[in-house]
Structures are given as C-alpha cells and as structure tokens.
Amino acid sequence: MEKAKTIQSIDRAVDILKCFYKANLLGITDLSRMTGMHKSTVSNIVLTLEANGFLQQNGTSRKYELGTELSRLAANVSADIRTVAKPYLCAIRDACRETVSLGVCQGMQAMYIDSEKGFHSICSITIPGTSYATHSAAFGRIILAYMPEQEREQLLKQVELVSYTKNTICDMDELREILAQARIKGYTVNMEETEVGHVCIAAPVLDSMRYPVASICVSGPATRINGERIEEIAEVLKDQTRELSWALGCRHPNRKA
C-alpha cells in the first residue's frame, strides 16, 4: 500500500505534541532532544502551537505544557463520560459500600452528573444537577488541582471563598497548598466543609491529554468515614479512576498491569 503523503511541518508539530505523553512540562531543549529537531525549528513550531492554544507556557518553570484547546477538542469525543464511567462507579460503590458520584466543573461550580447510592441505611444522597462551589467540594477541588496551572490560576483569581461551615477553606494560600497536596497524593478530602457531618473523598478522571474531564467521589457520614477508612477508600478511588482514565486514553504511568 502506498504511504500517504504528509506535510512535514504538521508531522513535526504532531511529533512535538506526542512528547507530552512522556512528561507534563518540557522546554525547548527537551523537545529538541526528544524529536531530533534543531532548537530553532522546535522554537518556531512551539510558538505557533502556543499562539493557537495547543501549548502554553508554565508560569513557574517557563517550560511548556499542553494547552486548553486540546482539552476542548477532546471534549467532542462521542463517548458520553457517564456511560463509560458507570461500571467504575458501581465497582467503587460495591467495594466501599458508600455513595459514589461522578462530577464535572463549570467554572467555579462543581456539578454532579451521575451517582450510585450506597448500601447503608444512612448514606449520602447526591442528585445529578446539584452544584457546589469548587473550592469547598472535594469533587470540584480535585479537578481544579489537576488543571493546567494557567487555567487554574485564572479561575482562582475569580473565586470568592465563601464559608459554608467552620471547616470551609477560606484562605487562598491554604487552598493553594491543599491543591498542591492533592496533586501529590492523587486525591483530596472534604472534611465537613460543605455540610456538617458530611465527608467526601475525590480523585480525578483524566483524558488522553491528562486533562481532568471529571472526578469521582465517595461520600458519607463523618461518623463512618474517618481515620484509616479515608485512606482505604482513597486507594480504591485511585485504582478505579486510573482505570477509567486509561479507558479514556490517558496512559497513566502508575497504572497497575
């Protein structure tokens, strides 16, 4: 079969984008080494990709990361995230026996889009369509934590840190630290921040560009979800969200074989 004719400049741009399968942040020197292209060639292509929103420069390291335009394109994939996520919600519910929910972010509001009720007589009830402030809800905060830095900072500049209980995070420095810890641990916890007596643990769902398209959370009463139980639930959550992310095309380096 005759090989399809391609446009060299587009091939090179694609090669540069594919480098981000291996790392989230890359500089011109890194990309030059990985692709074998001259630095000046890489620089010109990167600037073009940045101008079109496919790459963006990290404000701290000055290296490049994937831009939000790729996430918008990925959002048009025909598979409904709820359909793909349903068996994972059920698996987590069966393992933890608590209510499990799927959520997404819309600006600084986090909204439930699906849920599986827990098995206990007293359990959390989450209704699809219900929304909470992203900074206080674990399922929204974990999405915020995994957003590209530039997008996250733009949202944080707009947020009003409203208090819902005495535990709600209302200090921006503390919120940024919690987001940083969430990226390290792979999950975050809402300890009675939106409702007294209610605890929620959430982990991110990543797409093929490692963008947080959704999150899954486990919620229930603080009398039952505390101490070591939080860590146990977090491990189940991380395992299942890694598998779901893999199904969505994210080649997570820590996925179990």
PAZAPA-4460 file (N, C-alpha, C; in steps of 0.05 Angstrom, whole numbers, plus 32768, in hexadecimal, padded with zeros to 4 digits):
% residues 257
    n_x    n_y    n_z   ca_x   ca_y   ca_z    c_x    c_y    c_z   seq   type   mol
   8011   7FE8   8000   8000   8000   8000   8012   8019   8000     1      M     A
   800C   802D   7FEF   801C   8045   7FED   8018   8056   8006     2      E     A
   802F   805F   8010   802E   806F   8028   8021   808A   8023     3      K     A
   800F   8093   8034   8002   80AD   8030   8015   80C4   8031     4      A     A
   8011   80D7   8020   8022   80EF   8020   801B   8101   8038     5      K     A
   802F   810A   8045   802A   811C   805C   8038   8136   8059     6      T     A
   8031   8149   806A   803D   8163   806A   8052   8164   8080     7      I     A
   806B   8169   8079   8080   8166   808D   807D   8178   80A6     8      Q     A
   8074   8190   80A2   8071   81A2   80B9   805C   8199   80CC     9      S     A
   8046   818D   80C1   8031   8182   80D2   803B   8169   80E0    10      I     A
   804A   8158   80D2   8056   8140   80DE   8067   8148   80F6    11      D     A
   8077   815D   80F2   8088   8166   8108   8079   8170   8120    12      R     A
   8063   817F   811A   8053   8189   8130   8046   8172   8140    13      A     A
   803D   815E   8131   8031   8146   813E   8046   8138   814F    14      V     A
   805F   8135   8145   8074   8129   8154   807A   8137   816E    15      D     A
   8079   8152   816D   807D   8162   8185   8066   815D   8199    16      I     A
   804E   815D   8190   8037   8158   81A2   8039   813D   81AF    17      L     A
   8042   8129   819F   8044   810D   81AA   8059   810B   81C0    18      K     A
   806C   811E   81C1   8080   811D   81D6   8073   8120   81F2    19      C     A
   805C   812D   81F2   804F   8131   820C   8041   8119   8217    20      F     A
   8042   8102   8208   8039   80E9   8214   804D   80E1   822A    21      Y     A
   8066   80EA   8227   807B   80E1   8239   8080   80F4   8251    22      K     A
   8078   810D   824E   807C   8120   8264   8067   8137   8261    23      A     A
   8060   8143   8278   804C   8158   8277   8059   8173   8270    24      N     A
   8072   8177   8278   8080   8190   8273   809A   818B   8263    25      L     A
   809D   8199   824D   80B5   8196   823C   80BE   81B1   8231    26      L     A
   80D9   81B5   8231   80E4   81CD   8226   80ED   81C8   8209    27      G     A
   80F6   81DD   81FC   80FF   81DB   81E0   8116   81C7   81DD    28      I     A
   8128   81C8   81F0   813F   81B5   81EF   8135   8198   81F2    29      T     A
   8122   8194   8204   8117   8179   8208   810A   816F   81EE    30      D     A
   80FA   8180   81E2   80EC   8179   81C9   80FF   8174   81B2    31      L     A
   8114   8184   81B1   8128   8181   819C   8136   8166   819F    32      S     A
   813C   815F   81B7   814A   8145   81BC   8137   812E   81B6    33      R     A
   811E   8130   81BD   810B   811A   81BA   8103   8115   819D    34      M     A
   8102   812B   818D   80F9   8129   8171   8110   8128   815D    35      T     A
   8128   8130   8166   813F   8131   8154   813E   814A   8142    36      G     A
   812C   815C   8147   812A   8175   8137   813D   818A   8142    37      M     A
   8145   819D   8131   8156   81B4   813A   8145   81C5   814D    38      H     A
   8152   81D2   8160   8144   81E3   8173   8134   81F9   8166    39      K     A
   813F   8205   8151   8131   821B   8144   8117   8211   8137    40      S     A
   8118   81F9   812C   8100   81ED   8120   80EB   81E7   8135    41      T     A
   80F4   81DB   814B   80E2   81D5   8161   80D6   81EF   816C    42      V     A
   80E6   8204   8170   80DD   821D   817B   80C7   8229   8169    43      S     A
   80CB   8229   814F   80B7   8234   813D   809C   8225   813E    44      N     A
   809E   820A   813F   8086   81FA   8140   8077   81FD   815A    45      I     A
   8087   81FE   8170   807B   8202   818B   806D   821C   818D    46      V     A
   8079   8231   8182   806C   824C   8183   8052   824C   8173    47      L     A
   8051   823D   815D   8039   823B   814D   8023   822C   815C    48      T     A
   802B   8216   8168   8018   8206   8178   800E   8216   8190    49      L     A
   801F   8225   819C   8017   8236   81B3   8003   824C   81AA    50      E     A
   8009   8258   8193   7FF7   826D   8189   7FDB   8263   8183    51      A     A
   7FD9   8249   817D   7FBF   823D   8177   7FB3   822E   818E    52      N     A
   7FC0   8230   81A6   7FB4   8224   81BE   7FB9   8207   81C2    53      G     A
   7FCB   81FB   81B2   7FD0   81DE   81B5   7FE7   81D9   81C9    54      F     A
   7FF8   81ED   81CE   800C   81EC   81E3   800A   8206   81F2    55      L     A
   8013   8205   820B   8014   821E   821B   802D   821D   822D    56      Q     A
   8038   8234   8233   8050   8235   8244   8049   8236   8261    57      Q     A
   8056   8224   8270   8051   8222   828D   805C   823B   829B    58      N     A
   804C   8248   82AB   8055   8261   82B8   806C   825E   82CB    59      G     A
   8070   8246   82D6   8085   8242   82EA   809F   8239   82DD    60      T     A
   809E   8224   82CD   80B6   8218   82C2   80BE   8224   82A7    61      S     A
   80AB   8233   829A   80AF   823E   827F   80B1   8228   826A    62      R     A
   80AD   820F   8271   80AC   81FA   825D   8090   81F9   8252    63      K     A
   808B   81E7   823F   8071   81E6   8232   8061   81CD   823B    64      Y     A
   8047   81D1   823B   8034   81BC   8241   801D   81BD   822D    65      E     A
   800D   81A8   822C   7FF7   81A7   8219   7FE3   81BD   821F    66      L     A
   7FD7   81C8   820A   7FC5   81DE   820D   7FA8   81D6   820D    67      G     A
   7F96   81E8   8214   7F7A   81E2   8218   7F6B   81DB   81FE    68      T     A
   7F76   81E4   81E7   7F68   81DE   81CE   7F67   81C0   81C9    69      E     A
   7F7C   81B2   81D1   7F7C   8195   81CE   7F66   8188   81DF    70      L     A
   7F62   8193   81F7   7F4D   8189   8208   7F31   818E   81FC    71      S     A
   7F2E   81A5   81EF   7F14   81AB   81E3   7F0F   8198   81CC    72      R     A
   7F23   8191   81BC   7F20   817E   81A7   7F19   8162   81B2    73      L     A
   7F27   815B   81C7   7F23   8140   81D3   7F06   813E   81DE    74      A     A
   7EFB   8155   81E6   7EE0   8155   81F1   7ECB   814D   81DC    75      A     A
   7ED3   814F   81C3   7EC0   8148   81AE   7EC0   812A   81A6    76      N     A
   7ED0   811B   81B5   7ED0   80FE   81B1   7EB3   80F4   81B6    77      V     A
   7EA9   80E2   81A4   7E8D   80DB   81A5   7E84   80CC   81BE    78      S     A
   7E97   80BD   81CA   7E8F   80AD   81E2   7E86   80BF   81F9    79      A     A
   7E6F   80B9   8204   7E64   80C8   821B   7E73   80BF   8234    80      D     A
   7E80   80D1   8242   7E90   80CB   8259   7E7F   80BB   826E    81      I     A
   7E65   80C1   826F   7E54   80B2   8282   7E52   8095   827B    82      R     A
   7E50   808F   8261   7E4D   8073   8258   7E67   8064   825E    83      T     A
   7E7D   8071   8257   7E97   8064   825B   7E9D   8060   8279    84      V     A
   7E95   8074   8289   7E9C   8073   82A6   7E8A   8061   82B7    85      A     A
   7E72   805A   82AD   7E5E   804C   82BD   7E69   8033   82CA    86      K     A
   7E77   8020   82BC   7E81   8008   82CA   7E95   800E   82DF    87      P     A
   7EA4   8024   82DC   7EB8   802B   82F0   7EAB   8036   8309    88      Y     A
   7E95   8046   8305   7E86   804F   831C   7E7B   8038   832C    89      L     A
   7E70   8024   831E   7E64   800D   832B   7E7A   7FFD   833A    90      C     A
   7E91   7FFA   832D   7EA7   7FEB   833A   7EB0   7FF8   8354    91      A     A
   7EB2   8012   8353   7EBA   8021   836C   7EA5   801F   8381    92      I     A
   7E8B   8022   8379   7E75   801F   838C   7E75   8004   8399    93      R     A
   7E79   7FEF   8388   7E79   7FD4   8393   7E90   7FCF   83A6    94      D     A
   7EA8   7FDB   83A1   7EBF   7FD7   83B2   7EBD   7FE7   83CC    95      A     A
   7EB3   8000   83CA   7EB2   8012   83E1   7E97   8012   83F0    96      C     A
   7E82   800A   83E2   7E67   8009   83EC   7E5B   8024   83F3    97      R     A
   7E69   8039   83EA   7E5F   8054   83EE   7E56   8060   83D3    98      E     A
   7E48   8077   83D4   7E3E   8084   83BC   7E56   808E   83AB    99      T     A
   7E55   8089   8391   7E6A   8090   837F   7E5E   80A2   8369   100      V     A
   7E6C   80B8   8363   7E61   80CB   834F   7E76   80D3   833B   101      S     A
   7E6C   80DB   8323   7E7C   80E5   830D   7E77   8103   830B   102      L     A
   7E8C   8113   830A   7E88   8130   8308   7E99   813D   82F3   103      G     A
   7E91   8155   82EB   7EA0   8165   82D8   7EA1   8182   82E3   104      V     A
   7EB3   8192   82D7   7EB5   81AE   82DF   7EAA   81C0   82C9   105      C     A
   7E9C   81D5   82D1   7E93   81EA   82BE   7E9C   8204   82CB   106      Q     A
   7EB4   820D   82C3   7EBF   8225   82D0   7EC5   821F   82ED   107      G     A
   7EBB   822F   8300   7EC0   822B   831C   7EA8   821D   8329   108      M     A
   7E98   820F   8319   7E83   81FE   8324   7E88   81E1   831C   109      Q     A
   7E85   81CF   832F   7E88   81B2   832A   7E6D   81A6   832B   110      A     A
   7E67   8194   8317   7E4C   818A   8315   7E4C   816B   8313   111      M     A
   7E3A   815E   8322   7E37   8141   831F   7E29   813B   8305   112      Y     A
   7E32   8127   82F7   7E24   811F   82DE   7E1B   8101   82DF   113      I     A
   7E24   80F2   82F3   7E1A   80D7   82F6   7E20   80CD   8313   114      D     A
   7E13   80B9   831C   7E17   80B0   8337   7E0D   8093   833B   115      S     A
   7E1A   8085   834D   7E11   806A   8356   7E0E   806B   8374   116      E     A
   7DF6   8066   837E   7DF1   8068   839B   7DFE   8051   83AA   117      K     A
   7E08   8058   83C2   7E15   8045   83D3   7E02   8030   83DF   118      G     A
   7E0D   801C   83EB   7DFD   8005   83F6   7DF3   8009   8412   119      F     A
   7DFE   801D   8420   7DF7   8021   843C   7DDB   802E   843F   120      H     A
   7DCE   8029   8455   7DB3   8035   8459   7DB6   8053   845C   121      S     A
   7DCC   805C   8467   7DD2   8079   8469   7DE9   807E   8457   122      I     A
   7DE4   808C   8441   7DFA   8092   842E   7DF5   80AC   8420   123      C     A
   7E09   80B6   8412   7E06   80CF   8403   7DF3   80CB   83EB   124      S     A
   7DE5   80E0   83E5   7DD4   80E1   83CD   7DDE   80F7   83BB   125      I     A
   7DE8   80F0   83A3   7DF1   8105   8391   7DDF   8105   8378   126      T     A
   7DD5   811C   8371   7DC2   811E   835B   7DD0   812B   8342   127      I     A
   7DD0   811D   832C   7DDC   8128   8313   7DD0   8144   830D   128      P     A
   7DE2   8157   8307   7DD9   8172   8302   7DDE   8185   831A   129      G     A
   7DE3   8179   8332   7DE9   8189   8349   7E06   8193   8347   130      T     A
   7E09   81AD   834E   7E24   81B8   834B   7E2D   81C5   8366   131      S     A
   7E48   81C6   8369   7E54   81D2   8381   7E6C   81E4   8378   132      Y     A
   7E74   81F5   8389   7E8C   8205   8384   7EA4   81F3   8381   133      A     A
   7EB4   81F7   836C   7ECA   81E5   8366   7EDF   81E5   837D   134      T     A
   7EE3   81FB   838A   7EF8   81FC   839E   7EF1   81EC   83B8   135      H     A
   7ED7   81E7   83BC   7ECF   81D9   83D4   7EC8   81BC   83D0   136      S     A
   7EC0   81B5   83B8   7EB8   8199   83B2   7ED0   8189   83A8   137      A     A
   7ED5   8172   83B5   7EEC   8162   83AD   7EEC   815A   8390   138      A     A
   7ED5   8153   8385   7ED3   814A   836A   7ED9   8161   8356   139      F     A
   7ED5   8179   835E   7EDC   8190   834D   7EF9   8198   8351   140      G     A
   7F01   8197   836A   7F1D   81A0   8371   7F32   818F   8364   141      R     A
   7F2D   8174   8362   7F41   8163   8355   7F43   8169   8337   142      I     A
   7F2E   8171   832A   7F2F   8179   830E   7F40   8192   830C   143      I     A
   7F3A   81A5   831E   7F49   81BE   831E   7F67   81B9   8322   144      L     A
   7F6D   81A6   8334   7F89   819F   833A   7F98   8195   8321   145      A     A
   7F8B   8186   8311   7F97   8179   82FA   7F96   818A   82E0   146      Y     A
   7F89   81A1   82E1   7F88   81B2   82C9   7FA4   81BD   82C3   147      M     A
   7FAA   81C4   82AA   7FC3   81D2   82A4   7FC5   81EB   82B5   148      P     A
   7FDE   81F1   82BE   7FE2   8207   82D1   7FD5   8221   82C8   149      E     A
   7FD8   8228   82AF   7FCE   8242   82A5   7FAF   8243   82A7   150      Q     A
   7FA2   822D   82A0   7F85   822C   82A2   7F7C   822D   82BF   151      E     A
   7F8A   821E   82D0   7F83   821E   82EC   7F86   8239   82F9   152      R     A
   7F9C   8247   82F3   7FA0   8261   82FE   7F8B   8276   82F5   153      E     A
   7F83   8273   82DC   7F6E   8285   82D2   7F54   8282   82E1   154      Q     A
   7F4E   8269   82E8   7F35   8264   82F7   7F38   826D   8314   155      L     A
   7F50   8269   8320   7F54   8271   833C   7F52   828F   833F   156      L     A
   7F59   829E   832A   7F57   82BB   832C   7F39   82C4   832D   157      K     A
   7F27   82B3   8324   7F0B   82BA   8323   7EFB   82B0   833B   158      Q     A
   7F07   829D   834A   7EF7   828F   835E   7EF3   82A1   8377   159      V     A
   7EDB   829E   8382   7ED4   82AA   839C   7ED3   8293   83B0   160      E     A
   7EE5   8294   83C3   7EE7   827E   83D6   7ED2   8280   83EC   161      L     A
   7EBA   8278   83E4   7EA3   8279   83F6   7EA5   8262   840B   162      V     A
   7E9D   8268   8423   7E9D   8254   8439   7E82   8248   843C   163      S     A
   7E81   822D   843D   7E68   821E   8440   7E66   8211   845C   164      Y     A
   7E7E   820A   8467   7E80   8200   8482   7E99   820B   848E   165      T     A
   7E9F   8205   84A7   7EB7   820F   84B4   7ED0   8202   84A8   166      K     A
   7ECD   81EC   8499   7EE3   81DE   848C   7EE9   81E6   8470   167      N     A
   7ED8   81F7   8464   7EDC   81FF   8448   7EF7   820E   8445   168      T     A
   7F06   8208   8430   7F1F   8215   842B   7F19   8231   841F   169      I     A
   7F21   8246   842E   7F1B   8261   8426   7F34   8272   8423   170      C     A
   7F4C   8265   8424   7F65   8273   8421   7F72   826A   8407   171      D     A
   7F79   827C   83F5   7F83   8275   83DA   7F9E   8265   83DC   172      M     A
   7FB0   826D   83EE   7FC9   825F   83F1   7FC4   8242   83FA   173      D     A
   7FB2   823F   840D   7FAB   8224   8416   7F9F   8213   8400   174      E     A
   7F8D   8220   83F0   7F81   8211   83DA   7F96   8208   83C6   175      L     A
   7FA9   821A   83BF   7FBE   8213   83AC   7FCF   81FC   83B7   176      R     A
   7FD4   81FB   83D1   7FE4   81E6   83DD   7FD4   81CB   83DC   177      E     A
   7FBA   81CD   83E1   7FA9   81B5   83DF   7FA9   81AA   83C2   178      I     A
   7FA7   81BC   83AF   7FA8   81B3   8393   7FC2   81A6   838C   179      L     A
   7FD8   81B1   8396   7FF3   81A6   8391   7FF5   818A   839D   180      A     A
   7FEB   8187   83B6   7FEB   816D   83C3   7FDA   8159   83B4   181      Q     A
   7FC3   8162   83A9   7FB2   8150   839A   7FC0   8145   8381   182      A     A
   7FD0   8156   8374   7FDF   814C   835C   7FF3   8138   8364   183      R     A
   7FFF   813A   837C   8013   8127   8385   8006   810D   838D   184      I     A
   7FF0   810E   839D   7FE3   80F6   83A7   7FD1   80E9   8393   185      K     A
   7FC6   80F8   8380   7FB4   80ED   836C   7F97   80ED   8375   186      G     A
   7F91   80FA   838B   7F75   80FD   8395   7F74   8114   83A8   187      Y     A
   7F5B   811C   83AF   7F57   8131   83C3   7F3F   812A   83D4   188      T     A
   7F3D   8136   83EB   7F28   812F   83FF   7F1A   8149   8407   189      V     A
   7EFF   8148   8408   7EEE   815D   8413   7EE5   8153   842E   190      N     A
   7EF1   815F   8443   7EE9   8157   845E   7ED5   816B   8469   191      M     A
   7EBB   8165   8464   7EA5   8176   846E   7EA8   8193   8465   192      E     A
   7EB1   8198   844C   7EB4   81B3   8443   7E9B   81BF   8435   193      E     A
   7E8B   81AD   842A   7E72   81B6   841E   7E5A   81B1   842F   194      T     A
   7E5B   819C   843F   7E45   8195   8451   7E51   8189   846A   195      E     A
   7E46   8190   8481   7E4F   8185   849A   7E48   8167   849B   196      V     A
   7E5C   8156   84A3   7E57   813A   84A5   7E5B   812B   848B   197      G     A
   7E63   8139   8475   7E66   812C   845B   7E83   812D   8452   198      H     A
   7E8D   8115   8449   7EA8   8113   8440   7EA8   8109   8423   199      V     A
   7EBA   8114   8413   7EBB   810C   83F7   7ED8   8109   83EE   200      C     A
   7EDF   80F3   83E0   7EFA   80EE   83D6   7EF8   80EC   83B8   201      I     A
   7F0A   80FA   83A9   7F08   80FB   838C   7F23   80F7   837E   202      A     A
   7F22   80EB   8367   7F39   80E6   8356   7F32   80EF   8339   203      A     A
   7F46   80F7   832A   7F41   8102   830F   7F3D   80EC   82F9   204      P     A
   7F2E   80F3   82E5   7F2C   80E3   82CC   7F3A   80F3   82B6   205      V     A
   7F4E   80E8   82AA   7F5E   80F6   8296   7F5A   80EB   827A   206      L     A
   7F5B   80FD   8266   7F57   80F4   824B   7F72   80EE   823E   207      D     A
   7F73   80EB   8224   7F8B   80E3   8215   7FA1   80F9   8217   208      S     A
   7F99   8111   821E   7FAD   8127   8221   7FB3   812C   823F   209      M     A
   7FAA   811A   8250   7FAD   811C   826D   7F9F   8135   8278   210      R     A
   7F89   813C   826B   7F79   8152   8274   7F62   8147   8286   211      Y     A
   7F5C   8154   829C   7F47   8149   82AE   7F2B   814F   82A4   212      P     A
   7F20   813C   8295   7F06   8140   8289   7EEF   813B   829D   213      V     A
   7EF6   812D   82B3   7EE1   8127   82C7   7EEF   811E   82E1   214      A     A
   7EDF   8116   82F4   7EEA   810B   830D   7ED6   80F7   8317   215      S     A
   7EDF   80E5   8328   7ECD   80D2   8336   7ED2   80D6   8354   216      I     A
   7EBC   80D7   8363   7EBF   80DA   8380   7EAE   80C6   838F   217      C     A
   7EB8   80C0   83A7   7EA9   80AE   83BA   7EA2   80C0   83D1   218      V     A
   7E88   80BF   83D9   7E7F   80D0   83EF   7E6E   80C1   8403   219      S     A
   7E6E   80CB   841B   7E5E   80BF   8430   7E62   80CE   844B   220      G     A
   7E56   80C4   8460   7E57   80D1   847A   7E73   80D0   8486   221      P     A
   7E7A   80E6   8494   7E94   80E8   84A1   7E98   80D2   84B7   222      A     A
   7E82   80C9   84C2   7E84   80B4   84D6   7E8E   809A   84CB   223      T     A
   7E8B   8096   84B1   7E93   807D   84A4   7EAC   8080   8493   224      R     A
   7EAF   8098   8487   7EC7   809C   8475   7EDA   80AF   8484   225      I     A
   7EED   80A2   8491   7F02   80B1   84A0   7F1A   80A0   84A4   226      N     A
   7F30   80AC   84AD   7F49   809D   84B3   7F53   808C   849C   227      G     A
   7F59   8073   84A2   7F64   8061   848E   7F50   805B   8478   228      E     A
   7F37   805D   847E   7F22   8058   8469   7F25   806B   8452   229      R     A
   7F2D   8083   8457   7F31   8097   8441   7F47   808D   842E   230      I     A
   7F5D   8083   843A   7F73   8079   8429   7F6A   8060   8419   231      E     A
   7F5B   804F   8425   7F51   8037   8417   7F40   803E   83FF   232      E     A
   7F2E   8051   8404   7F1C   805A   83EE   7F2C   8068   83D8   233      I     A
   7F40   8078   83E0   7F50   8087   83CD   7F5F   8073   83BA   234      A     A
   7F69   805D   83C5   7F77   804A   83B4   7F65   803D   83A0   235      E     A
   7F4C   8036   83A8   7F39   802B   8395   7F32   8040   8380   236      V     A
   7F2E   8058   8388   7F28   806E   8375   7F3E   8072   8361   237      L     A
   7F57   8073   836A   7F6D   8078   8358   7F71   8061   8344   238      K     A
   7F6D   8049   834E   7F70   8032   833C   7F5B   8033   8326   239      D     A
   7F42   8038   832D   7F2C   8038   831A   7F2D   8050   8307   240      Q     A
   7F34   8068   8311   7F36   807F   8300   7F4E   807D   82ED   241      T     A
   7F63   806F   82F5   7F79   806A   82E2   7F6F   8058   82CB   242      R     A
   7F60   8044   82D2   7F55   8032   82BD   7F42   8041   82AA   243      E     A
   7F31   8052   82B6   7F1F   8061   82A5   7F2E   8075   8293   244      L     A
   7F42   8082   829F   7F53   8094   828F   7F61   8085   8278   245      S     A
   7F6A   806D   827E   7F76   805C   8269   7F62   8057   8252   246      W     A
   7F49   8051   825A   7F34   804C   8246   7F2F   8065   8235   247      A     A
   7F35   807D   8240   7F31   8096   8231   7F4A   809E   8222   248      L     A
   7F5E   808D   8223   7F76   8093   8213   7F8E   809E   8223   249      G     A
   7F8B   80A1   823D   7FA1   80AB   824D   7FB4   8094   8254   250      C     A
   7FCD   8096   824A   7FE1   8082   8250   7FEF   8088   826A   251      R     A
   7FE1   8082   8280   7FEB   8089   829B   8003   8077   82A1   252      H     A
   8019   8084   82AA   8032   8074   82B0   802F   8062   82C8   253      P     A
   801C   8067   82DA   801A   8057   82F2   8003   8042   82F0   254      N     A
   7FF8   803E   82D8   7FE3   802B   82D6   7FED   800F   82DB   255      R     A
   7FDE   7FFF   82EA   7FE6   7FE3   82EF   7FE1   7FD2   82D7   256      K     A
   7FF4   7FC0   82D1   7FF2   7FAF   82BA   7FDC   7F9A   82BE   257      A     A
***
